[in-house]
Amino acid sequence: MKKLFHIAMVLFFVFLLTACGESEIEKVDSKTTDESTEENSNETTEKKEAPETQNLSIGDTVDFDGVKLTLNEARIEPGGEFDQPQNDQFIVVNLTAENTTEEEQVISSIINVELKDSEGYAYSTTFLTEGIKAQLDGSIEPGGTLRGEIPFDVPTSDTYELHFSNPFTSGKAIWKIPSDQLVK
């Protein structure tokens, strides 16, 4: 019951703090600062195109409306005594969210995240009593970081896509996860 109250509060804050509009989504380059500075000085009149967020992979970071999101890991969890998958397996994604804005940000695994299989079926988060460290839910103060895991009950698939979005704005960050890159 307490967890349901926490989820309701997160949903309330998401609705309260979010305005309608279009999300700003930009892949964060993993180059060092010196390389980026040199690259920018060579581009005097060229305007950079927005990166394709659909080409993100495990380890990539994206700036989503001032929150830098990194998919650290995707793994298969066996579950426990009370956790048996309804489908074929549990997949757990491990994410880090860093707030680079000057306002508190709210992340909700239920509202912001879904996992799709290779056939395009979407799966919402599930609950696991064993095998995850902490759920990726809560508020992040300016300059703060939140790290957590999100479990999904999914069928076996060749590839998966992790979708992060804000239901009140357009745009998505999409990480491709080939099944051979899932940690077992």
N, CA, C and O of each residue as an XYZ file, in Angstrom:
736
protein
N       0.824     -1.188      0.000
C       0.000      0.000      0.000
C       0.875      1.262      0.000
O       0.563      2.256     -0.654
N       1.970      1.188      0.748
C       2.875      2.328      0.829
C       3.505      2.606     -0.538
O       3.682      3.764     -0.917
N       3.845      1.540     -1.279
C       4.447      1.692     -2.608
C       3.436      2.317     -3.575
O       3.805      3.138     -4.415
N       2.162      1.928     -3.455
C       1.109      2.498     -4.294
C       0.961      3.997     -4.004
O       0.769      4.791     -4.925
N       1.050      4.379     -2.744
C       0.986      5.792     -2.381
C       2.164      6.552     -2.981
O       1.997      7.666     -3.478
N       3.374      5.945     -2.936
C       4.573      6.575     -3.507
C       4.401      6.785     -5.016
O       4.738      7.844     -5.544
N       3.880      5.777     -5.692
C       3.666      5.883     -7.137
C       2.644      6.976     -7.439
O       2.828      7.750     -8.379
N       1.565      7.047     -6.651
C       0.550      8.090     -6.850
C       1.155      9.480     -6.654
O       0.820     10.411     -7.386
N       2.043      9.622     -5.669
C       2.681     10.922     -5.433
C       3.604     11.301     -6.590
O       3.636     12.460     -7.006
N       4.352     10.331     -7.110
C       5.236     10.595     -8.250
C       4.396     11.044     -9.442
O       4.742     12.011    -10.121
N       3.294     10.341     -9.693
C       2.412     10.721    -10.802
C       1.875     12.138    -10.612
O       1.820     12.918    -11.562
N       1.481     12.466     -9.390
C       0.973     13.798     -9.105
C       2.023     14.867     -9.412
O       1.715     15.884    -10.034
N       3.266     14.634     -8.974
C       4.326     15.610     -9.220
C       4.677     15.712    -10.694
O       5.019     16.790    -11.178
N       4.596     14.607    -11.406
C       4.858     14.654    -12.852
C       3.827     15.546    -13.529
O       4.177     16.391    -14.352
N       2.565     15.360    -13.184
C       1.513     16.189    -13.765
C       1.679     17.651    -13.361
O       1.452     18.553    -14.166
N       2.073     17.877    -12.123
C       2.214     19.234    -11.605
C       3.388     19.979    -12.217
O       3.281     21.166    -12.525
N       4.510     19.288    -12.395
C       5.730     19.954    -12.824
C       5.954     19.983    -14.332
O       6.871     20.655    -14.806
N       5.137     19.272    -15.086
C       5.369     19.138    -16.518
C       4.413     20.019    -17.307
O       3.215     20.073    -17.030
N       4.967     20.702    -18.290
C       4.151     21.513    -19.180
C       4.125     20.872    -20.558
O       5.046     20.144    -20.930
N       3.077     21.141    -21.306
C       2.983     20.579    -22.655
C       3.963     21.283    -23.577
O       4.249     22.465    -23.387
N       4.475     20.583    -24.561
C       5.410     21.164    -25.509
C       6.206     20.096    -26.192
O       5.791     18.939    -26.250
N       7.341     20.473    -26.708
C       8.215     19.547    -27.410
C       9.497     19.360    -26.614
O      10.094     20.330    -26.149
N       9.915     18.113    -26.460
C      11.131     17.809    -25.713
C      12.358     18.151    -26.533
O      12.357     18.036    -27.758
N      13.405     18.572    -25.840
C      14.711     18.758    -26.468
C      15.521     17.515    -26.148
O      15.807     17.229    -24.986
N      15.894     16.769    -27.201
C      16.621     15.519    -27.027
C      17.889     15.588    -27.846
O      17.853     15.834    -29.051
N      19.022     15.368    -27.178
C      20.305     15.442    -27.866
C      21.241     14.391    -27.310
O      21.436     14.299    -26.098
N      21.821     13.594    -28.200
C      22.791     12.593    -27.772
C      24.026     13.315    -27.246
O      24.517     14.256    -27.869
N      24.519     12.870    -26.103
C      25.702     13.451    -25.500
C      26.903     12.714    -26.067
O      27.003     11.491    -25.969
N      27.821     13.483    -26.667
C      28.998     12.906    -27.294
C      29.972     12.462    -26.226
O      30.186     13.169    -25.241
N      30.561     11.298    -26.413
C      31.490     10.761    -25.426
C      32.929     11.226    -25.650
O      33.839     10.768    -24.959
N      33.144     12.131    -26.611
C      34.489     12.655    -26.854
C      34.944     13.511    -25.687
O      34.122     14.013    -24.921
N      36.226     13.673    -25.553
C      36.742     14.531    -24.495
C      36.473     15.988    -24.842
O      36.184     16.308    -25.995
N      36.564     16.857    -23.872
C      36.291     18.273    -24.073
C      37.230     18.892    -25.092
O      36.803     19.718    -25.898
N      38.512     18.506    -25.073
C      39.469     19.060    -26.023
C      39.097     18.712    -27.451
O      39.180     19.564    -28.335
N      38.684     17.461    -27.694
C      38.295     17.046    -29.035
C      37.055     17.798    -29.483
O      36.954     18.192    -30.645
N      36.100     18.005    -28.565
C      34.873     18.722    -28.906
C      35.169     20.168    -29.253
O      34.591     20.702    -30.200
N      36.061     20.815    -28.505
C      36.418     22.204    -28.765
C      37.074     22.332    -30.126
O      36.756     23.246    -30.887
N      37.996     21.416    -30.442
C      38.672     21.447    -31.733
C      37.666     21.228    -32.864
O      37.743     21.893    -33.897
N      36.737     20.315    -32.678
C      35.724     20.029    -33.692
C      34.832     21.250    -33.914
O      34.504     21.574    -35.056
N      34.437     21.933    -32.833
C      33.575     23.106    -32.950
C      34.279     24.249    -33.663
O      33.634     24.999    -34.395
N      35.586     24.402    -33.469
C      36.299     25.497    -34.128
C      36.394     25.261    -35.632
O      36.503     26.220    -36.396
N      36.355     24.005    -36.071
C      36.387     23.688    -37.495
C      35.037     23.883    -38.165
O      34.961     23.909    -39.393
N      33.981     24.019    -37.393
C      32.633     24.172    -37.947
C      32.182     25.623    -37.770
O      31.406     25.920    -36.862
N      32.648     26.505    -38.608
C      32.297     27.910    -38.441
C      30.932     28.243    -39.015
O      30.167     28.970    -38.381
N      30.605     27.736    -40.187
C      29.320     28.088    -40.793
C      28.347     26.916    -40.846
O      27.161     27.116    -41.108
N      28.828     25.693    -40.601
C      27.938     24.538    -40.646
C      27.119     24.458    -39.374
O      27.629     24.673    -38.274
N      25.834     24.143    -39.538
C      24.974     23.929    -38.388
C      24.835     22.430    -38.190
O      24.591     21.695    -39.146
N      24.991     21.971    -36.945
C      24.882     20.549    -36.664
C      23.432     20.112    -36.758
O      22.519     20.830    -36.352
N      23.241     18.906    -37.308
C      21.912     18.322    -37.342
C      21.635     17.665    -35.994
O      22.556     17.247    -35.293
N      20.354     17.581    -35.644
C      19.981     16.890    -34.416
C      20.292     15.410    -34.576
O      19.979     14.824    -35.613
N      20.902     14.795    -33.570
C      21.242     13.382    -33.693
C      19.989     12.517    -33.703
O      18.950     12.903    -33.167
N      20.097     11.353    -34.313
C      18.990     10.424    -34.333
C      19.005      9.645    -33.024
O      19.908      8.847    -32.775
N      18.003      9.882    -32.198
C      17.967      9.211    -30.913
C      17.708      7.718    -31.058
O      17.954      6.965    -30.115
N      17.220      7.267    -32.209
C      16.970      5.852    -32.421
C      18.263      5.046    -32.519
O      18.211      3.817    -32.469
N      19.397      5.680    -32.654
C      20.664      4.975    -32.783
C      21.436      4.884    -31.475
O      22.651      4.687    -31.495
N      20.772      5.022    -30.358
C      21.433      4.904    -29.067
C      21.635      3.429    -28.739
O      20.846      2.577    -29.148
N      22.694      3.141    -28.002
C      22.951      1.761    -27.580
C      23.382      1.764    -26.113
O      23.534      2.822    -25.503
N      23.574      0.587    -25.568
C      23.963      0.460    -24.164
C      25.243      1.262    -23.937
O      26.205      1.123    -24.692
N      25.256      2.093    -22.909
C      26.403      2.940    -22.591
C      26.259      4.363    -23.097
O      26.983      5.253    -22.649
N      25.330      4.596    -24.029
C      25.138      5.948    -24.580
C      24.332      6.817    -23.628
O      23.489      6.334    -22.871
N      24.618      8.123    -23.689
C      23.927      9.124    -22.880
C      23.185     10.070    -23.795
O      23.684     10.434    -24.860
N      21.988     10.471    -23.384
C      21.182     11.421    -24.136
C      20.743     12.531    -23.172
O      20.431     12.267    -22.010
N      20.724     13.759    -23.664
C      20.213     14.882    -22.883
C      18.750     15.048    -23.253
O      18.436     15.448    -24.375
N      17.854     14.746    -22.328
C      16.415     14.802    -22.551
C      15.854     15.939    -21.694
O      15.635     15.769    -20.495
N      15.627     17.088    -22.309
C      15.098     18.266    -21.605
C      15.910     18.624    -20.360
O      15.343     18.973    -19.324
N      17.231     18.537    -20.464
C      18.082     18.924    -19.338
C      18.385     17.805    -18.360
O      19.073     18.027    -17.363
N      17.884     16.607    -18.627
C      18.216     15.451    -17.803
C      19.054     14.510    -18.667
O      18.587     14.017    -19.693
N      20.296     14.267    -18.243
C      21.174     13.357    -18.983
C      20.874     11.932    -18.525
O      21.025     11.594    -17.350
N      20.448     11.108    -19.479
C      20.088      9.718    -19.200
C      21.100      8.783    -19.839
O      21.428      8.920    -21.018
N      21.589      7.840    -19.062
C      22.543      6.853    -19.552
C      21.985      5.462    -19.288
O      21.591      5.142    -18.166
N      21.956      4.636    -20.338
C      21.616      3.223    -20.168
C      22.919      2.504    -19.836
O      23.747      2.263    -20.714
N      23.094      2.164    -18.552
C      24.330      1.546    -18.071
C      24.424      0.070    -18.422
O      25.496     -0.427    -18.768
N      23.290     -0.632    -18.332
C      23.309     -2.076    -18.494
C      21.904     -2.578    -18.772
O      20.920     -1.964    -18.360
N      21.819     -3.693    -19.471
C      20.568     -4.439    -19.636
C      20.912     -5.894    -19.390
O      21.860     -6.427    -19.968
N      20.128     -6.540    -18.519
C      20.471     -7.916    -18.152
C      19.213     -8.763    -17.974
O      18.104     -8.250    -17.822
N      19.428    -10.074    -17.999
C      18.361    -11.030    -17.744
C      18.434    -11.408    -16.262
O      19.497    -11.773    -15.760
N      17.310    -11.318    -15.577
C      17.217    -11.709    -14.168
C      16.354    -12.966    -14.067
O      15.298    -13.035    -14.695
N      16.780    -13.946    -13.297
C      15.997    -15.174    -13.185
C      14.743    -15.030    -12.329
O      13.841    -15.863    -12.414
N      14.675    -13.988    -11.506
C      13.561    -13.875    -10.570
C      13.909    -14.599     -9.292
O      15.066    -14.952     -9.064
N      12.917    -14.820     -8.464
C      13.162    -15.494     -7.195
C      12.038    -16.458     -6.891
O      11.268    -16.846     -7.769
N      11.965    -16.828     -5.645
C      10.951    -17.785     -5.209
C       9.538    -17.300     -5.523
O       8.674    -18.099     -5.887
N       9.301    -16.008     -5.387
C       7.969    -15.446     -5.614
C       7.856    -14.706     -6.939
O       6.802    -14.152     -7.249
N       8.926    -14.691     -7.721
C       8.953    -13.955     -8.990
C       9.162    -14.919    -10.145
O      10.292    -15.332    -10.407
N       8.118    -15.274    -10.822
C       8.207    -16.109    -12.009
C       7.647    -15.300    -13.180
O       6.554    -14.745    -13.070
N       8.379    -15.220    -14.304
C       7.886    -14.414    -15.426
C       6.615    -15.002    -16.043
O       6.495    -16.216    -16.205
N       5.679    -14.131    -16.381
C       4.475    -14.546    -17.111
C       4.844    -14.856    -18.556
O       4.272    -15.753    -19.175
N       5.805    -14.105    -19.087
C       6.327    -14.343    -20.427
C       7.552    -15.247    -20.288
O       7.551    -16.149    -19.451
N       8.588    -15.029    -21.083
C       9.755    -15.913    -21.050
C      10.816    -15.533    -20.027
O      11.472    -16.404    -19.455
N      10.987    -14.210    -19.792
C      12.111    -13.792    -18.947
C      11.895    -12.388    -18.396
O      11.076    -11.614    -18.892
N      12.673    -12.089    -17.339
C      12.727    -10.729    -16.823
C      13.959    -10.056    -17.407
O      15.055    -10.614    -17.356
N      13.787     -8.861    -17.961
C      14.920     -8.040    -18.374
C      14.929     -6.823    -17.473
O      13.902     -6.173    -17.276
N      16.104     -6.518    -16.924
C      16.263     -5.365    -16.037
C      17.213     -4.388    -16.715
O      18.310     -4.764    -17.130
N      16.787     -3.128    -16.826
C      17.662     -2.085    -17.364
C      18.124     -1.217    -16.201
O      17.351     -0.920    -15.290
N      19.384     -0.815    -16.239
C      19.987      0.020    -15.209
C      20.276      1.380    -15.841
O      21.019      1.468    -16.819
N      19.691      2.435    -15.284
C      19.814      3.784    -15.837
C      20.350      4.758    -14.802
O      20.156      4.588    -13.599
N      21.032      5.789    -15.304
C      21.439      6.921    -14.479
C      20.827      8.171    -15.071
O      20.892      8.387    -16.281
N      20.229      8.999    -14.221
C      19.645     10.263    -14.643
C      20.331     11.390    -13.875
O      20.359     11.383    -12.644
N      20.884     12.355    -14.605
C      21.566     13.498    -13.995
C      20.818     14.774    -14.368
O      20.637     15.068    -15.550
N      20.388     15.523    -13.374
C      19.632     16.759    -13.597
C      20.598     17.914    -13.831
O      21.315     18.320    -12.917
N      20.621     18.449    -15.062
C      21.494     19.579    -15.385
C      20.721     20.891    -15.428
O      21.267     21.920    -15.828
N      19.450     20.862    -15.019
C      18.638     22.075    -15.006
C      18.726     22.737    -13.634
O      19.394     22.232    -12.731
N      18.057     23.854    -13.493
C      18.029     24.552    -12.206
C      16.726     24.307    -11.464
O      16.436     24.979    -10.475
N      15.931     23.336    -11.942
C      14.677     22.975    -11.292
C      14.678     21.487    -10.975
O      15.323     20.694    -11.661
N      13.955     21.125     -9.940
C      13.823     19.719     -9.597
C      13.112     18.979    -10.732
O      12.160     19.501    -11.314
N      13.569     17.770    -11.046
C      12.980     16.943    -12.103
C      12.464     15.649    -11.491
O      13.027     15.148    -10.517
N      11.391     15.107    -12.064
C      10.793     13.875    -11.575
C      10.897     12.803    -12.651
O      10.581     13.047    -13.815
N      11.341     11.617    -12.255
C      11.436     10.463    -13.152
C      10.483      9.396    -12.626
O      10.469      9.099    -11.432
N       9.683      8.820    -13.528
C       8.768      7.750    -13.162
C       8.940      6.588    -14.127
O       8.750      6.747    -15.333
N       9.295      5.430    -13.606
C       9.473      4.264    -14.463
C       8.163      3.846    -15.114
O       8.172      3.271    -16.203
N       7.058      4.119    -14.478
C       5.750      3.754    -15.033
C       5.340      4.688    -16.155
O       4.802      4.236    -17.166
N       5.580      5.972    -16.002
C       5.135      6.964    -16.988
C       6.147      7.178    -18.106
O       5.756      7.329    -19.263
N       7.426      7.194    -17.788
C       8.447      7.602    -18.753
C       9.081      6.471    -19.565
O       9.691      6.745    -20.598
N       8.961      5.216    -19.137
C       9.766      4.161    -19.738
C       8.909      2.971    -20.178
O       7.976      2.565    -19.484
N       9.253      2.420    -21.358
C       8.672      1.163    -21.814
C       9.721      0.409    -22.625
O      10.667      1.006    -23.139
N       9.547     -0.895    -22.734
C      10.455     -1.745    -23.502
C       9.652     -2.409    -24.605
O       8.581     -2.962    -24.356
N      10.176     -2.352    -25.833
C       9.501     -2.979    -26.972
C      10.342     -4.139    -27.485
O      11.572     -4.097    -27.458
N       9.651     -5.180    -27.954
C      10.363     -6.304    -28.546
C      10.496     -6.094    -30.050
O      10.066     -5.065    -30.571
N      11.092     -7.063    -30.756
C      11.357     -6.904    -32.191
C      10.084     -6.885    -33.027
O      10.115     -6.469    -34.185
N       8.965     -7.331    -32.457
C       7.691     -7.295    -33.176
C       6.908     -6.009    -32.902
O       5.818     -5.819    -33.442
N       7.462     -5.127    -32.065
C       6.820     -3.854    -31.778
C       5.866     -3.864    -30.601
O       5.211     -2.854    -30.341
N       5.764     -4.986    -29.874
C       4.912     -5.031    -28.689
C       5.600     -4.279    -27.553
O       6.798     -4.447    -27.326
N       4.833     -3.446    -26.839
C       5.376     -2.636    -25.752
C       5.054     -3.265    -24.403
O       3.962     -3.792    -24.192
N       6.022     -3.200    -23.494
C       5.881     -3.761    -22.156
C       6.193     -2.695    -21.120
O       7.176     -1.962    -21.233
N       5.336     -2.622    -20.108
C       5.539     -1.698    -19.004
C       6.345     -2.385    -17.916
O       6.553     -3.598    -17.934
N       6.788     -1.579    -16.976
C       7.567     -2.107    -15.867
C       6.759     -3.114    -15.062
O       5.532     -3.042    -15.005
N       7.458     -4.048    -14.445
C       6.837     -5.029    -13.566
C       7.513     -4.924    -12.207
O       8.450     -4.144    -12.040
N       7.056     -5.688    -11.252
C       7.660     -5.665     -9.924
C       8.434     -6.953     -9.683
O       7.944     -8.047     -9.965
N       9.641     -6.813     -9.159
C      10.466     -7.947     -8.748
C      10.812     -7.761     -7.281
O      11.196     -6.669     -6.862
N      10.675     -8.826     -6.499
C      11.052     -8.726     -5.085
C      12.528     -9.042     -4.886
O      13.112     -8.675     -3.866
N      13.138     -9.730     -5.869
C      14.567    -10.064     -5.808
C      15.226     -9.693     -7.126
O      14.590     -9.748     -8.179
N      16.506     -9.314     -7.071
C      17.268     -9.118     -8.295
C      17.437     -7.689     -8.763
O      18.118     -7.460     -9.763
N      16.839     -6.706     -8.076
C      17.103     -5.315     -8.449
C      17.550     -4.550     -7.208
O      17.163     -4.868     -6.084
N      18.375     -3.535     -7.443
C      18.908     -2.747     -6.326
C      17.905     -1.704     -5.861
O      17.577     -1.649     -4.676
N      17.412     -0.876     -6.778
C      16.435      0.162     -6.459
C      15.729      0.557     -7.739
O      16.338      0.580     -8.808
N      14.460      0.864     -7.637
C      13.666      1.275     -8.793
C      14.077      2.697     -9.200
O      14.441      3.506     -8.347
N      14.018      2.997    -10.501
C      14.333      4.342    -10.993
C      13.063      5.187    -10.903
O      12.350      5.359    -11.892
N      12.793      5.703     -9.727
C      11.625      6.550     -9.482
C      12.001      7.595     -8.452
O      12.682      7.300     -7.469
N      11.549      8.825     -8.686
C      11.752      9.859     -7.685
C      12.099     11.191     -8.291
O      12.088     11.369     -9.509
N      12.405     12.118     -7.421
C      12.767     13.457     -7.869
C      14.281     13.625     -7.790
O      14.956     12.997     -6.975
N      14.791     14.494     -8.664
C      16.225     14.763     -8.717
C      16.420     16.269     -8.542
O      15.921     17.064     -9.339
N      17.128     16.643     -7.523
C      17.387     18.063     -7.268
C      18.342     18.612     -8.330
O      19.053     17.842     -8.974
N      18.365     19.932     -8.520
C      19.282     20.515     -9.508
C      20.722     20.073     -9.242
O      21.220     20.188     -8.122
N      21.376     19.570    -10.277
C      22.745     19.092    -10.146
C      22.853     17.695     -9.559
O      23.955     17.165     -9.427
N      21.729     17.093     -9.205
C      21.739     15.776     -8.566
C      21.660     14.629     -9.560
O      21.436     14.824    -10.754
N      21.850     13.432     -9.034
C      21.843     12.218     -9.834
C      20.935     11.185     -9.182
O      20.866     11.086     -7.957
N      20.240     10.418    -10.017
C      19.406      9.307     -9.557
C      19.772      8.095    -10.396
O      19.792      8.164    -11.625
N      20.058      6.989     -9.732
C      20.369      5.760    -10.456
C      19.406      4.681     -9.976
O      19.097      4.589     -8.788
N      18.945      3.877    -10.906
C      18.015      2.827    -10.527
C      17.816      1.821    -11.636
O      18.384      1.934    -12.723
N      16.995      0.834    -11.332
C      16.754     -0.253    -12.267
C      15.262     -0.405    -12.513
O      14.434     -0.106    -11.652
N      14.939     -0.880    -13.719
C      13.548     -1.090    -14.093
C      13.415     -2.501    -14.658
O      14.062     -2.832    -15.651
N      12.578     -3.339    -14.032
C      12.381     -4.693    -14.540
C      11.194     -4.769    -15.504
O      10.204     -4.054    -15.346
N      11.310     -5.642    -16.496
C      10.249     -5.894    -17.465
C      10.061     -7.395    -17.597
O      11.039     -8.143    -17.566
N       8.835     -7.845    -17.743
C       8.499     -9.240    -17.990
C       8.198     -9.349    -19.485
O       7.157     -8.880    -19.945
N       9.112     -9.969    -20.245
C       9.018     -9.951    -21.717
C       9.249    -11.332    -22.321
O       9.868    -12.192    -21.696
N       8.747    -11.542    -23.543
C       9.086    -12.772    -24.264
C      10.494    -12.661    -24.843
O      11.049    -11.566    -24.938
N      11.058    -13.780    -25.223
C      12.364    -13.795    -25.872
C      12.250    -13.092    -27.223
O      11.284    -13.298    -27.957
N      13.247    -12.257    -27.546
C      13.250    -11.491    -28.794
C      14.693    -11.315    -29.249
O      15.617    -11.361    -28.436
N      14.884    -11.111    -30.556
C      16.235    -10.875    -31.077
C      16.780     -9.536    -30.614
O      17.967     -9.414    -30.308
N      15.912     -8.527    -30.561
C      16.298     -7.186    -30.122
C      15.186     -6.594    -29.283
O      14.032     -7.021    -29.335
N      15.575     -5.598    -28.509
C      14.621     -4.830    -27.713
C      14.936     -3.357    -27.932
O      16.041     -3.001    -28.341
N      13.955     -2.505    -27.656
C      14.159     -1.061    -27.669
C      13.658     -0.502    -26.350
O      12.525     -0.763    -25.943
N      14.504      0.265    -25.688
C      14.103      0.954    -24.461
C      13.692      2.362    -24.856
O      14.497      3.115    -25.404
N      12.439      2.722    -24.579
C      11.900      4.031    -24.936
C      11.754      4.875    -23.678
O      11.149      4.442    -22.698
N      12.313      6.087    -23.710
C      12.117      7.067    -22.637
C      11.420      8.257    -23.252
O      11.880      8.802    -24.255
N      10.303      8.668    -22.653
C       9.555      9.812    -23.179
C       8.896     10.551    -22.034
O       8.867     10.084    -20.895
N       8.371     11.710    -22.363
C       7.568     12.498    -21.448
C       6.180     12.540    -22.066
O       6.035     13.025    -23.188
N       5.151     12.049    -21.376
C       3.825     11.984    -21.989
C       3.212     13.348    -22.304
O       2.207     13.426    -23.010
N       3.805     14.416    -21.790
C       3.255     15.749    -22.007
C       3.981     16.531    -23.091
O       3.620     17.668    -23.394
N       5.009     15.917    -23.676
C       5.750     16.554    -24.758
C       5.981     15.528    -25.855
O       5.795     14.330    -25.640
N       6.385     15.993    -27.024
C       6.696     15.050    -28.096
C       8.182     14.722    -28.055
O       8.978     15.468    -27.484
N       8.545     13.609    -28.659
C       9.940     13.196    -28.717
C      10.226     12.027    -27.799
O       9.614     11.886    -26.740
N      11.170     11.185    -28.219
C      11.577     10.014    -27.450
C      13.071      9.798    -27.578
O      13.682     10.157    -28.584
N      13.645      9.213    -26.557
C      15.002      8.687    -26.632
C      14.841      7.176    -26.721
O      14.130      6.578    -25.913
N      15.499      6.552    -27.701
C      15.335      5.116    -27.926
C      16.704      4.440    -27.985
O      17.540      4.772    -28.825
N      16.915      3.489    -27.082
C      18.133      2.689    -27.069
C      17.821      1.331    -27.679
O      16.836      0.694    -27.304
N      18.654      0.881    -28.621
C      18.542     -0.461    -29.204
C      19.350     -1.425    -28.331
O      20.495     -1.148    -27.973
N      18.729     -2.565    -27.994
C      19.387     -3.559    -27.150
C      19.315     -4.917    -27.849
O      18.294     -5.599    -27.755
N      20.382     -5.322    -28.551
C      20.397     -6.668    -29.135
C      20.430     -7.715    -28.008
O      21.095     -7.516    -26.991
N      19.717     -8.815    -28.196
C      19.641     -9.819    -27.134
C      21.005    -10.415    -26.786
O      21.207    -10.877    -25.663
N      21.943    -10.409    -27.735
C      23.274    -10.939    -27.418
C      24.095     -9.997    -26.540
O      25.176    -10.364    -26.078
N      23.582     -8.769    -26.303
C      24.277     -7.845    -25.399
C      23.668     -7.827    -24.002
O      24.103     -7.058    -23.144
N      22.661     -8.670    -23.768
C      22.068     -8.769    -22.431
C      23.011     -9.542    -21.528
O      23.452    -10.635    -21.881
N      23.325     -8.985    -20.363
C      24.171     -9.656    -19.382
C      23.331    -10.755    -18.746
O      22.174    -10.534    -18.387
N      23.912    -11.930    -18.611
C      23.166    -13.056    -18.011
C      23.666    -13.386    -16.637
O      23.151    -14.302    -15.996
